[in-house]
């Protein structure tokens, strides 16, 4: 076994991957296998040449070959082939073999049962792979390799056709860099038959020369042999494309991301390509997932969702075992820990416990031991998936032992039995933990939980298999498909290619959530009503999408989650994921004037996520109260509206300063005051009447009876906003902060340091859009990276007559350096200006061959582009009516849309001084 395993590993470090436990007279022998740093391949079916033969490639050689790009070399670059051959003579050009020339004499090596054509194919395929992977070369059949003497192969004329046909088939069956690539005879390879002179008895002898060019990307005789064991136990061979992708996975990079992010070094098979801000990984382990003493159960509010008091008591008793040493317990029924493994009716809860002293434990609480065999299989499936996630998603390379415990809630000796089983183990000593190993496992756990892809889709409905038993009834009840789900909100028809393209481009990458985002989603995932504040670029929309995905994973249907925003472009982006019901505020209020239509479209809504709320308007009616009622229609009367201690009810643990709320708390006197001091008379009488009718219908809907159960699929009302971005002085319709749960996102990754510093000078100024005497949560932005592009913010002054000439000059300066039009946005102040600029850009495009194309450049208003970003933003003639808007905040909104380049074009001397003074 050791010899065979050593061959598989292609090395002598077997001790690093395998451990054997057992003696010759034991009933069972145990083989423990640790993941390797790369995919193991039994046979690469790929060769490289030496001076006298060929040899199989190693893993590192395969990576190099697959990574090579370019065009194949022409056959004319190969060594010259002699035109004449004489029997038993050595040609001057062919005195010895080398890395481009190999000799083979088959006449003296007859193999029973094989035709001459088959024998040529058998030997030729190895040389073709070897030469093509090096510098190309020739295989001479009919020349003795020991003496280089020419003897030729005795061939009839008909045999030449058969040989050619076999070689053609061989070339077609081989893999040339990638599947689907077909090589051409005469261009990439060739075969020639040269007569041999002076043959005895005038025999017809030929030297067969098979030539092949240098071919980049790796040339394989057939698909490399590598296997994967599926969860059900089936063994499946990887296809070539799967194998190639995995071999190259560790060398994947996105150089454009390295300015702001760092690549997390993951070296396990099937690992992800993960990028993170420089300090996030360590900070997240300290703030969110840290091994500590005491009662370290995260997320803490999970226990509040359990309806069985005895189960909570048992969990606390088990946790008391680890109180004196660093540990961390995580339930496997939460955000990003929910598994797809099957469950069982007897299973009430499952915990993953990391302990520096006792190791890693999977604890399952069951109602009885009657079905222990079935539950044990479920436990094994869960443990297997936990390890797979730690290895494949978290890059864990440690020897990882997960000990399984089935604890019966009806067993009076449950705790004693559990404690007695902690130290018993069949694992070898190499699996014992030490601090560095536990830290590595904790890092892998964090990566498996907190990494996401911008285009990630939620788990399929089968994920309900891991919803706790006491939540299943409510989840399945809400899973029913409704007619309103088919009537998904029809946002404005805009191209998704222009919506947050900076994110959708990276569908093959995973990003680690910022520490703030992770803390929000981890610690507040059971908080039903929450206001999330954050400066531009802090990732509010990303956090909103993650919460929506979590609700879907819990069993919510698309029609049960309403995403609400003011910006149609932002709505179109979110709607492209097809995971929730998406409408703009304007569309919601328009629907509210038609009660029958409103009820048809929104009757299934159970959760509401509001984004960029600072841009909302109340002129069409009280949208906030309407959205709040939608979130709470048919909601459980015992939802956790305030799950944090009273001292934290208004201030989040992410650092919101309580002093910043002092003025509002003193002035408001009650939780019903508004930050905008909005009078209720702002809505039209028609809208008021319609809302009253809708309200009466919602109230009359059948409600659930009072219960101690907590329904985790309904009642969520999260509002994402930032008053630092509030430009216009109109009333947004938001109530005051008193009595609200608030959380602050502070870390920014979007902008370069130059743009961030420039925007901060405007952001620090008090907002004129917030009424006097009403202090709201203030931003405390901090840049999550040190990236500087070396360019400052460019402010260009021009005359009114030369505005468009200046604009196109700026466009040409960027497009001329190779930047794509899709990476540029032109932002204006008013909608009519947008139409004019769009027309000008479209008229110019394609009319002048000397100018780069501008097709794909985004043109929008600053307000319409809220929540979006581009690599380069050109602000064209920014201006604001001082009676209705705050110019400083307008500049903040403009500047923070840009990631790398910001150019502001103005014709105003006064604005020029203001912009340059900063």
C-alpha positions in Angstrom: 0.0 0.0 0.0 2.7 2.4 0.9 4.5 1.8 -2.4 1.4 2.4 -4.4 0.5 5.5 -2.4 4.0 6.9 -2.9 3.6 6.5 -6.7 0.3 8.4 -6.6 1.8 11.3 -4.6 4.9 11.4 -6.9 7.2 12.0 -4.0 8.9 10.7 -0.9 7.0 12.7 1.7 4.3 10.0 2.3 4.5 10.7 6.1 2.9 14.1 5.5 -0.3 12.7 4.1 -1.0 9.2 5.4 -1.2 7.5 8.9 -1.7 3.8 9.5 -3.3 2.6 12.8 -3.6 -1.0 13.7 -1.6 -4.2 14.2 -1.5 -7.4 12.1 -3.9 -9.2 14.5 -6.5 -6.4 14.7 -9.9 -6.8 13.2 -9.7 -3.3 11.6 -6.9 -1.4 10.1 -7.3 2.4 9.7 -5.8 4.5 7.0 -6.0 8.3 7.7 -5.6 10.5 4.7 -4.9 14.2 4.9 -5.6 16.5 1.9 -2.6 17.2 -0.4 -1.6 20.6 -1.5 -2.7 19.9 -5.1 -4.8 17.5 -7.0 -3.4 14.0 -7.2 -3.2 12.5 -10.7 -2.6 8.7 -11.3 -1.5 9.2 -14.9 -0.9 12.5 -16.6 -0.8 10.9 -20.0 1.6 13.7 -20.9 5.4 13.4 -21.6 8.5 15.4 -22.0 11.7 14.3 -23.9 15.2 13.5 -22.7 18.2 12.9 -25.0 17.4 9.2 -25.3 13.7 8.7 -24.4 10.6 10.3 -22.9 9.3 10.5 -19.4 6.0 11.3 -17.7 5.6 14.9 -16.4 5.2 15.7 -12.8 2.6 18.0 -11.2 4.8 21.1 -11.4 5.7 20.4 -15.1 2.0 19.9 -15.9 1.2 23.3 -14.3 3.9 25.0 -16.4 2.7 23.3 -19.6 -0.9 24.2 -19.1 0.0 27.8 -18.3 1.8 28.4 -21.6 0.0 30.4 -24.2 0.7 31.6 -27.7 0.7 30.3 -31.2 2.1 26.9 -32.3 5.6 27.1 -33.9 5.8 26.4 -37.6 7.2 23.0 -38.8 9.8 24.9 -40.7 11.6 25.8 -37.4 12.3 22.1 -36.8 15.7 20.5 -37.6 16.1 19.7 -41.3 15.1 16.2 -42.5 17.6 14.5 -44.8 16.3 13.9 -48.3 18.3 10.6 -49.0 18.9 7.5 -46.9 21.3 4.6 -47.6 21.0 1.1 -46.1 23.2 0.5 -43.0 24.8 3.9 -43.3 24.8 6.7 -40.8 23.6 10.0 -42.2 25.7 13.0 -41.2 22.6 15.0 -40.0 21.4 12.0 -37.9 24.4 10.9 -35.8 22.6 10.9 -32.5 19.3 11.2 -30.7 18.3 14.3 -28.8 15.4 16.3 -27.4 14.1 16.9 -30.9 15.1 13.7 -32.7 14.3 10.1 -31.7 15.1 6.8 -33.6 13.0 3.6 -33.6 13.6 0.4 -35.5 10.4 -1.8 -35.5 11.5 -4.5 -37.9 13.6 -6.2 -35.3 10.9 -5.8 -32.6 7.9 -7.6 -33.9 5.0 -7.8 -31.5 2.6 -10.7 -31.9 -0.9 -9.7 -32.8 -0.2 -6.1 -33.7 -0.1 -4.7 -37.2 2.8 -2.4 -38.3 0.4 0.6 -38.3 -0.7 -0.2 -34.8 2.9 -0.5 -33.6 3.9 2.8 -35.1 0.9 4.5 -33.4 1.8 2.9 -30.1 5.3 4.3 -30.1 4.6 7.5 -32.0 2.0 8.8 -29.5 4.5 9.1 -26.7 7.1 10.9 -28.8 4.5 13.3 -30.3 3.4 14.4 -26.8 6.9 14.8 -25.6 8.2 16.8 -28.6 5.1 19.0 -28.8 5.5 19.9 -25.1 9.1 20.9 -25.7 10.4 22.4 -28.9 8.9 20.1 -31.5 10.8 17.3 -33.3 10.9 14.3 -35.5 10.5 10.6 -34.9 12.4 8.4 -37.4 11.1 4.9 -37.8 13.6 2.7 -39.5 16.8 3.9 -37.8 18.5 1.9 -35.1 18.8 4.0 -31.9 22.0 2.4 -30.7 24.1 3.0 -33.8 22.0 5.6 -35.7 22.3 3.3 -38.8 19.6 3.4 -41.4 17.8 0.1 -42.1 14.4 1.3 -43.0 11.1 -0.5 -42.4 9.9 -3.0 -45.0 6.6 -1.6 -46.2 4.3 -2.3 -49.0 2.6 0.7 -50.7 -0.7 -0.2 -49.2 0.8 -0.1 -45.7 1.7 3.5 -46.1 -1.9 4.5 -46.4 -2.8 2.4 -43.3 0.0 4.0 -41.3 -1.0 7.5 -42.4 -4.6 6.8 -41.4 -3.6 5.5 -38.0 -1.4 8.5 -37.3 -4.2 10.8 -38.4 -6.6 9.1 -35.9 -3.9 9.3 -33.2 -3.5 13.1 -33.7 -7.3 13.5 -33.6 -7.6 11.5 -30.4 -4.9 13.5 -28.5 -5.7 16.6 -26.5 -3.9 19.7 -27.9 -4.0 22.3 -25.1 -7.8 22.0 -24.8 -10.6 19.8 -25.8 -12.1 20.7 -29.2 -8.8 21.8 -30.7 -8.0 20.1 -34.0 -4.6 20.1 -35.5 -3.9 20.1 -39.2 -1.6 17.9 -41.2 1.1 19.9 -42.9 0.7 22.8 -40.4 1.0 21.3 -37.0 2.2 17.8 -37.8 3.2 15.7 -40.8 4.2 12.2 -41.9 6.7 11.4 -44.8 7.9 8.1 -46.2 11.5 8.3 -47.5 12.9 5.5 -49.7 16.1 3.7 -48.5 18.7 3.1 -51.2 21.0 0.1 -51.6 18.7 -2.3 -49.8 19.6 -6.0 -50.0 17.5 -8.1 -52.5 16.1 -4.7 -53.6 13.6 -4.7 -50.8 11.1 -1.9 -50.6 12.2 -0.1 -47.4 11.1 3.3 -46.1 12.2 5.6 -43.3 9.0 6.9 -41.8 9.3 10.4 -40.4 6.6 11.8 -38.1 7.1 15.5 -37.4 5.3 17.7 -34.8 5.6 21.3 -34.0 6.0 23.0 -30.6 2.4 23.4 -29.3 1.7 25.5 -26.2 -0.8 24.6 -23.5 0.1 21.0 -23.0 -0.3 18.0 -25.4 -1.8 14.9 -23.9 -2.1 11.4 -25.3 -5.5 11.2 -23.6 -7.4 12.6 -20.6 -5.3 12.6 -17.4 -6.5 10.1 -14.9 -7.7 11.8 -11.7 -10.7 10.9 -9.6 -13.0 12.5 -7.0 -15.1 10.6 -4.5 -18.7 12.1 -4.4 -20.6 12.4 -1.1 -22.6 9.3 -1.9 -19.4 7.2 -2.2 -19.4 7.1 -6.0 -16.0 7.5 -7.7 -16.0 9.7 -10.7 -13.2 10.5 -13.1 -12.6 14.2 -13.8 -13.1 15.3 -17.4 -10.1 17.1 -19.0 -11.7 20.5 -18.5 -12.4 19.8 -14.9 -8.9 18.5 -14.4 -7.2 21.4 -16.1 -9.2 24.0 -14.2 -8.3 22.4 -10.9 -4.6 22.0 -11.8 -4.5 25.7 -12.7 -6.7 26.9 -9.8 -3.8 27.7 -7.5 -2.1 29.9 -10.2 -5.3 31.9 -10.8 -4.9 35.6 -10.3 -6.7 38.8 -11.1 -3.9 41.3 -11.3 -6.3 44.3 -11.4 -7.5 43.3 -7.9 -4.1 43.4 -6.3 -4.2 47.1 -5.9 -6.8 47.0 -3.1 -7.0 43.3 -2.2 -4.6 40.5 -1.4 -5.1 36.9 -2.6 -5.7 34.4 0.2 -3.2 31.6 -0.4 -5.3 28.5 -0.6 -3.5 25.3 -1.7 -6.1 22.6 -1.5 -7.8 20.8 -4.4 -11.0 22.5 -5.6 -10.2 25.5 -3.4 -11.6 28.9 -4.2 -9.9 32.0 -5.6 -10.4 34.4 -2.6 -9.4 38.0 -2.3 -9.6 40.1 0.9 -8.7 43.5 2.2 -5.3 43.4 3.8 -6.3 43.3 7.5 -9.7 41.7 7.3 -8.8 38.1 8.0 -7.0 38.7 11.3 -9.5 41.4 12.4 -12.5 39.2 11.8 -10.9 36.4 13.9 -10.5 38.8 16.7 -13.9 40.5 16.5 -16.3 37.9 15.3 -15.0 34.3 15.4 -12.6 34.2 18.3 -11.9 31.3 20.6 -12.4 32.5 24.2 -13.1 31.2 27.7 -16.5 31.3 29.3 -19.8 30.8 27.4 -18.5 31.4 23.8 -21.5 30.5 21.7 -21.9 32.4 18.4 -24.3 33.8 17.2 -25.6 34.3 20.7 -29.2 35.0 19.7 -29.5 31.6 18.1 -30.6 30.2 21.4 -33.5 32.7 21.5 -34.9 31.1 18.3 -35.2 27.7 19.9 -38.7 26.8 21.2 -37.6 23.9 23.5 -36.4 25.2 26.8 -34.9 21.7 27.7 -32.9 21.8 24.4 -31.4 25.2 25.4 -30.6 23.9 28.9 -28.8 20.9 27.4 -26.8 23.1 25.1 -25.7 25.3 28.0 -24.8 22.2 30.0 -22.6 20.9 27.2 -21.0 24.3 26.7 -20.1 24.4 30.4 -17.6 21.6 29.7 -15.4 24.0 27.7 -15.7 27.1 29.9 -12.2 27.1 31.4 -10.3 26.9 28.1 -10.5 28.8 24.7 -13.3 27.5 22.5 -16.0 28.4 20.0 -19.4 26.8 19.4 -21.3 27.4 16.2 -24.8 26.0 15.4 -25.1 24.5 11.9 -28.4 26.2 11.3 -27.3 29.8 10.7 -26.1 32.1 8.0 -23.4 30.4 5.9 -23.3 27.4 8.3 -26.4 25.7 7.0 -25.5 22.5 5.3 -27.1 20.5 2.4 -26.6 17.2 4.2 -29.9 15.3 4.9 -31.5 15.6 8.3 -33.7 13.4 10.5 -36.9 14.0 12.5 -35.1 13.0 15.7 -32.5 15.7 15.2 -33.1 18.9 17.1 -29.9 20.8 16.8 -26.3 20.3 15.7 -23.2 22.2 17.0 -19.7 22.5 15.7 -17.3 23.1 18.7 -13.7 24.1 18.3 -11.6 23.6 21.4 -7.9 24.3 21.8 -7.7 21.4 24.3 -10.3 18.9 23.1 -10.2 19.5 19.3 -13.1 19.7 16.9 -16.4 18.1 17.8 -19.7 17.7 16.1 -22.5 17.5 18.7 -26.0 16.4 17.6 -28.9 16.6 20.0 -31.6 14.0 19.3 -34.9 13.1 21.0 -34.2 9.4 21.4 -31.8 6.6 20.7 -34.4 4.5 18.9 -33.2 5.5 15.4 -29.5 6.0 16.4 -28.3 4.0 13.3 -30.1 6.4 10.9 -29.1 9.5 12.8 -25.5 8.3 12.9 -25.5 8.1 9.1 -26.9 11.7 9.0 -24.1 12.7 11.5 -21.5 11.2 9.2 -22.9 13.1 6.3 -22.8 16.4 8.2 -19.2 15.7 9.4 -18.1 14.9 5.9 -19.6 18.2 4.6 -18.1 20.2 7.4 -14.6 18.8 6.5 -15.2 19.4 2.8 -16.1 23.0 3.4 -13.1 23.5 5.7 -10.8 22.0 3.1 -12.3 23.2 -0.2 -13.8 26.5 0.8 -11.4 27.3 3.7 -8.2 25.8 2.4 -7.5 23.7 5.5 -4.3 21.6 5.1 -4.2 20.4 8.7 -4.8 16.9 9.9 -8.4 17.4 10.8 -10.3 15.1 13.2 -14.0 15.7 13.7 -15.4 13.7 16.6 -19.1 13.0 16.5 -21.3 12.9 19.5 -25.0 11.9 19.6 -26.6 13.3 22.8 -30.1 12.2 23.7 -32.2 14.9 25.3 -34.1 12.3 27.3 -30.9 10.8 28.8 -30.2 11.9 32.4 -26.6 11.0 32.0 -26.2 12.9 28.8 -23.6 15.3 30.1 -21.5 12.6 31.9 -21.5 10.4 28.8 -20.4 13.4 26.7 -17.6 14.4 28.9 -16.4 10.8 29.2 -16.2 10.5 25.4 -14.2 13.7 24.8 -10.8 12.1 25.2 -11.5 8.8 23.5 -10.3 8.7 20.0 -9.1 6.4 17.3 -7.1 9.1 15.6 -3.3 8.8 15.6 -1.1 11.2 17.6 -0.4 13.3 14.5 -4.0 14.6 14.8 -3.5 16.1 18.2 -4.0 19.9 18.2 -1.6 22.6 19.1 -2.3 26.4 19.1 -0.9 27.0 15.5 -3.0 24.2 14.1 -6.2 25.4 15.8 -5.6 28.9 14.5 -5.3 27.5 11.0 -8.6 25.6 11.4 -10.3 28.7 12.7 -9.0 30.7 9.7 -10.4 28.0 7.4 -13.7 28.2 9.2 -13.8 31.9 8.7 -13.0 31.7 5.0 -15.7 29.1 4.5 -18.3 31.3 6.1 -17.4 34.8 5.1 -16.3 34.5 1.4 -18.9 35.3 -1.3 -19.0 35.9 -5.0 -21.0 38.9 -6.4 -22.9 36.6 -8.7 -23.5 33.9 -6.1 -26.9 32.3 -6.1 -28.6 31.0 -3.0 -28.7 27.3 -2.1 -31.5 25.3 -3.7 -34.7 24.7 -1.7 -33.1 21.4 -0.6 -31.2 23.5 1.9 -34.4 23.3 4.0 -33.1 19.9 5.1 -31.0 21.6 7.6 -33.6 24.0 8.9 -34.2 23.0 12.6 -37.2 20.8 13.2 -39.1 23.5 15.1 -38.8 25.9 12.1 -39.9 23.5 9.3 -43.6 24.0 9.6 -43.4 27.8 9.1 -40.8 27.5 6.4 -42.8 25.1 4.3 -45.9 27.1 4.8 -44.3 30.1 3.2 -42.8 28.1 0.4 -46.0 27.8 -1.5 -45.9 29.4 -4.9 -48.2 32.3 -5.4 -49.6 34.1 -8.4 -47.9 37.3 -7.4 -44.5 35.6 -7.6 -45.1 35.2 -11.3 -45.9 38.9 -11.5 -42.3 40.0 -10.5 -41.8 43.7 -10.4 -41.0 45.2 -13.8 -38.2 47.6 -13.2 -37.0 49.9 -16.0 -35.6 48.0 -18.9 -31.9 48.7 -18.7 -28.9 46.6 -19.7 -27.6 44.5 -16.9 -24.2 44.7 -18.5 -24.1 48.3 -17.2 -25.2 47.5 -13.7 -22.4 47.1 -11.2 -20.2 45.5 -13.8 -17.3 46.0 -11.6 -18.7 43.2 -9.4 -20.3 40.9 -12.1 -17.0 40.7 -13.9 -15.6 38.6 -11.0 -18.0 35.7 -11.2 -15.0 33.3 -10.8 -13.7 35.1 -7.7 -14.7 35.1 -4.1 -14.3 38.1 -1.9 -14.1 38.1 1.9 -16.7 40.2 3.5 -15.3 43.2 5.4 -15.1 42.8 9.1 -18.1 45.1 9.5 -20.2 43.2 7.0 -19.3 39.9 8.7 -20.1 41.3 12.1 -23.5 42.6 10.9 -24.6 39.4 9.2 -23.3 37.1 11.9 -24.4 38.9 15.1 -27.6 40.5 13.7 -29.0 37.7 11.5 -31.9 37.1 13.9 -32.6 40.9 14.4 -35.9 41.4 12.6 -35.9 45.3 12.5 -32.6 47.0 11.9 -31.2 50.2 10.4 -27.8 49.7 8.8 -25.8 52.9 8.2 -22.6 53.2 6.2 -20.7 55.7 4.0 -20.6 55.2 0.2 -18.5 52.2 -0.7 -18.9 50.4 2.6 -20.8 47.5 1.0 -24.4 48.2 2.1 -25.9 46.6 -1.1 -23.6 43.5 -0.7 -24.8 43.1 2.9 -28.4 43.5 1.8 -28.0 40.8 -0.9 -26.4 38.5 1.6 -29.3 38.8 4.0 -31.7 38.2 1.1 -29.8 35.0 0.2 -30.0 33.9 3.9 -33.8 34.4 3.8 -34.0 32.3 0.7 -31.8 29.6 2.3 -34.3 29.5 5.2 -37.1 28.7 2.8 -38.5 32.0 1.7 -40.0 32.2 -1.8 -39.1 35.0 -4.2 -42.4 36.7 -3.7 -41.9 36.7 0.1 -38.9 39.1 0.0 -39.4 42.6 -1.2 -36.3 44.7 -2.1 -37.1 48.4 -2.2 -34.9 51.2 -3.6 -35.3 54.6 -5.2 -32.8 54.1 -8.0 -34.2 52.1 -10.9 -30.7 51.1 -12.1 -29.9 49.6 -8.6 -33.2 47.8 -8.7 -32.4 46.4 -12.1 -29.1 45.1 -10.8 -30.7 43.3 -7.8 -33.5 42.0 -10.0 -31.0 40.3 -12.3 -30.3 37.8 -9.5 -33.9 36.6 -9.6 -34.0 35.9 -5.9 -36.6 38.4 -4.6 -39.4 40.8 -5.6 -37.8 44.1 -6.6 -39.6 47.4 -7.0 -38.7 51.1 -6.7 -40.4 53.3 -4.1 -42.2 55.2 -6.8 -43.6 51.9 -8.2 -44.6 50.7 -4.8 -46.5 53.9 -4.1 -48.1 53.9 -7.5 -49.3 50.4 -6.9 -50.7 51.5 -3.5 -53.2 53.7 -5.3 -54.8 50.6 -6.8 -55.7 48.4 -3.8 -56.7 45.3 -5.8 -53.5 45.3 -7.8 -51.5 46.1 -4.7 -52.8 43.1 -2.8 -52.3 40.8 -5.8 -48.6 41.8 -6.1 -47.7 42.2 -2.4 -49.9 39.8 -0.5 -47.1 37.2 -0.1 -44.5 39.7 1.1 -43.1 38.8 4.5 -39.8 40.5 4.6 -38.7 44.0 3.3 -35.1 45.1 2.6 -34.8 48.8 1.8 -31.6 50.1 0.2 -30.2 53.7 -0.2 -33.1 55.0 1.9 -31.6 58.4 2.2 -32.7 59.1 -1.4 -36.3 58.2 -0.8 -39.1 60.8 -1.0 -42.3 61.1 1.0 -44.2 63.2 -1.5 -46.2 60.2 -2.8 -47.3 59.1 0.7 -46.0 57.3 3.8 -43.9 54.6 2.1 -42.1 53.7 5.4 -45.2 52.7 7.3 -46.5 50.8 4.3 -43.3 48.8 3.9 -43.1 48.1 7.6 -46.7 46.7 7.5 -45.8 44.5 4.5 -42.9 43.1 6.5 -45.1 42.3 9.4 -48.2 41.1 7.7 -49.0 37.6 8.9 -45.8 37.8 11.1 -45.5 35.9 14.4 -46.5 38.1 17.3 -43.5 37.1 19.2 -40.8 38.2 16.7 -37.6 39.5 18.2 -37.9 43.2 17.6 -35.4 44.1 20.3 -32.9 41.4 20.8 -30.0 43.5 22.1 -29.7 44.8 25.7 -31.5 48.1 26.4 -28.2 49.9 26.6 -27.4 48.9 23.0 -30.9 49.4 21.6 -29.9 52.5 19.6 -26.1 52.1 19.4 -24.5 49.2 17.5 -21.4 47.4 18.6 -19.7 48.5 15.4 -18.9 51.9 16.9 -21.7 54.3 16.5 -21.1 57.1 19.0 -24.0 57.5 21.5 -23.2 61.1 21.9 -24.1 61.7 18.2 -27.7 60.9 19.1 -28.0 63.0 22.2 -29.6 66.0 20.5 -32.2 63.9 18.7 -33.1 61.9 21.8 -33.6 65.1 23.8 -35.6 66.9 21.1 -37.8 64.0 19.9 -39.3 62.8 23.2 -40.7 59.7 21.5 -39.9 57.0 19.0 -42.4 58.4 16.6 -40.6 61.5 15.7 -39.0 61.9 12.3 -35.5 62.8 11.3 -37.1 65.0 8.6 -39.9 66.3 10.8 -42.4 65.0 8.2 -46.0 66.2 8.5 -48.6 63.5 7.8 -50.4 65.7 5.3 -47.8 65.3 2.6 -49.6 62.4 1.0 -52.4 63.1 -1.4 -55.9 62.4 -0.2 -56.3 59.8 -2.9 -53.2 58.0 -1.7 -54.3 58.3 1.9 -57.7 56.7 1.1 -56.0 53.9 -0.9 -53.6 53.2 1.9 -56.4 53.1 4.4 -58.1 50.4 2.3 -54.9 48.5 1.9 -54.2 48.8 5.6 -57.7 47.4 6.5 -57.1 44.5 4.2 -53.7 43.7 5.7 -55.2 43.9 9.2 -58.0 41.6 8.3 -55.7 39.0 6.9 -55.6 35.8 9.0 -52.9 36.0 11.7 -51.0 33.3 13.4 -52.1 32.5 16.9 -49.7 33.4 19.7 -46.9 31.0 20.1 -43.5 30.7 21.7 -42.0 29.7 18.4 -40.0 32.2 16.4 -40.6 32.2 12.7 -37.3 33.0 11.0 -38.8 33.3 7.5 -40.9 36.4 8.1 -40.9 39.9 9.8 -37.5 41.1 8.6 -37.4 44.8 8.0 -33.9 46.1 7.3 -33.2 49.6 6.2 -29.8 50.5 4.6 -29.0 54.2 4.4 -26.5 56.9 4.9 -27.4 60.5 5.7 -23.9 61.6 4.7 -25.0 61.0 1.1 -28.3 62.8 1.5 -28.1 65.6 -1.1 -31.6 66.9 -1.5 -33.4 68.8 1.2 -36.7 67.1 0.5 -38.2 64.9 3.2 -37.2 61.2 2.9 -40.1 59.9 5.0 -37.8 58.2 7.5 -38.8 58.1 11.2 -36.3 59.0 14.0 -33.7 56.7 15.4 -35.1 56.4 18.8 -36.1 52.8 19.6 -34.4 51.4 16.5 -31.6 48.9 16.3 -28.7 50.5 14.5 -25.5 49.2 13.0 -22.7 51.1 11.3 -20.6 49.8 8.4 -17.4 51.9 8.3 -14.8 50.1 6.1 -14.5 51.2 2.5 -12.7 49.3 -0.3 -14.1 51.0 -3.4 -12.0 54.1 -3.9 -8.3 54.8 -4.3 -6.7 56.7 -1.4 -6.6 59.9 -3.4 -10.3 59.8 -4.2 -11.2 58.8 -0.7 -9.2 61.6 0.9 -10.8 64.1 -1.6 -14.3 62.9 -0.8 -13.7 63.0 2.9 -13.1 66.7 2.9 -16.7 67.2 1.7 -18.1 64.3 3.8 -16.8 65.8 7.0 -18.9 68.9 6.6 -22.4 69.0 8.3 -25.2 68.1 5.9 -27.6 70.9 5.0 -30.0 68.2 3.9 -30.6 67.1 7.6 -33.0 69.6 9.4 -31.5 71.8 12.1 -31.6 70.2 15.6 -31.9 66.7 14.2 -28.6 64.9 14.6 -28.4 61.6 12.9 -25.9 58.8 13.0 -22.6 60.2 11.6 -20.3 58.3 9.3 -16.9 57.2 10.5 -15.4 56.0 7.3 -12.0 54.3 7.1 -10.2 53.0 4.1 -9.6 49.3 4.1 -6.4 49.4 1.9 -3.4 51.6 1.1 -3.8 51.7 -2.6 -2.7 54.9 -4.4 -3.0 55.2 -8.1 -0.5 58.1 -8.2 -3.1 60.4 -9.7 -4.9 63.1 -7.9 -8.5 64.2 -8.6 -8.4 66.3 -11.8 -10.6 69.4 -11.9 -10.8 71.0 -15.4 -12.1 74.5 -16.0 -13.4 75.3 -19.5 -15.8 77.6 -21.2 -19.5 76.7 -21.9 -18.8 76.5 -25.6 -16.0 74.0 -25.1 -17.7 71.7 -22.6 -18.2 68.8 -25.0 -14.8 69.2 -26.6 -13.2 69.0 -23.2 -15.4 66.0 -22.3 -14.4 64.1 -25.4 -10.7 65.0 -24.8 -10.9 63.4 -21.4 -12.7 60.4 -22.8 -10.0 60.0 -25.4 -7.2 60.3 -22.8 -8.6 57.2 -21.0 -9.8 55.2 -24.0 -6.5 55.8 -25.8 -4.7 54.0 -23.0 -6.7 50.8 -23.5 -9.5 51.4 -20.9 -12.8 49.9 -21.9 -15.8 52.1 -22.4 -17.7 49.9 -19.9 -15.4 51.1 -17.2 -16.3 54.8 -17.6 -19.3 56.8 -16.4 -20.3 60.4 -17.2 -22.4 61.8 -14.4 -24.5 64.9 -14.7 -26.8 66.8 -12.4 -30.2 66.8 -14.1 -32.1 64.3 -16.1 -32.4 66.6 -19.1 -28.6 67.0 -19.1 -28.3 63.2 -19.2 -30.4 63.1 -22.4 -28.3 65.7 -24.0 -25.0 64.1 -23.1 -26.2 60.7 -24.2 -27.3 62.1 -27.6 -23.9 63.8 -28.0 -22.0 60.6 -27.1 -24.1 58.4 -29.5 -23.8 60.9 -32.4 -20.0 61.1 -32.1 -19.5 57.3 -31.8 -18.4 55.7 -35.0 -18.3 59.0 -37.0 -14.6 59.5 -36.7 -12.2 56.7 -37.3 -9.4 58.5 -35.5 -11.4 58.5 -32.2 -11.8 55.5 -29.9 -15.3 54.2 -29.7 -17.4 55.5 -26.9 -20.1 52.8 -27.1 -20.7 51.4 -23.7 -19.8 54.5 -21.7 -22.5 55.0 -19.0 -24.3 58.3 -18.9 -26.5 59.0 -15.8 -27.3 61.5 -13.2 -25.4 61.5 -9.9 -28.6 60.6 -8.0 -29.5 58.0 -10.6 -26.1 56.3 -10.2 -26.4 56.1 -6.4 -25.2 52.7 -5.2 -23.2 52.1 -8.4 -19.5 52.6 -9.3 -17.1 52.6 -12.2 -13.3 52.7 -12.6 -13.4 56.2 -14.0 -16.1 58.8 -13.3 -16.3 62.1 -15.2 -18.4 64.7 -13.4 -19.8 67.1 -16.0 -20.8 70.5 -14.8 -21.9 69.6 -11.3 -24.3 72.0 -9.8 -27.1 72.1 -7.2 -30.0 74.4 -6.3 -29.0 75.6 -2.9 -32.6 75.9 -1.9 -33.2 72.2 -2.5 -29.8 70.5 -2.3 -26.5 70.4 -0.4 -23.7 70.9 -2.9 -21.0 69.4 -0.6 -23.0 66.1 -0.3 -23.6 66.2 -4.1 -19.8 66.3 -4.6 -19.5 63.4 -2.1 -22.0 61.3 -4.1 -20.2 62.2 -7.4 -16.7 61.5 -6.1 -17.4 58.2 -4.3 -18.7 56.6 -7.5 -15.1 56.5 -8.9 -12.7 53.7 -8.0 -9.5 54.8 -9.8 -10.0 58.0 -11.7 -12.1 61.1 -11.1 -12.3 64.1 -13.4 -14.6 67.0 -12.7 -15.3 69.4 -15.6 -16.9 72.8 -14.7 -17.5 76.2 -16.3 -18.0 78.0 -13.0 -15.1 80.0 -11.5 -16.8 79.8 -8.0 -17.1 76.0 -8.1 -13.6 75.7 -9.5 -12.2 77.5 -6.4 -14.4 75.4 -4.1 -13.2 72.1 -5.8 -9.5 73.1 -5.9 -9.5 74.4 -2.4 -10.2 71.0 -1.1 
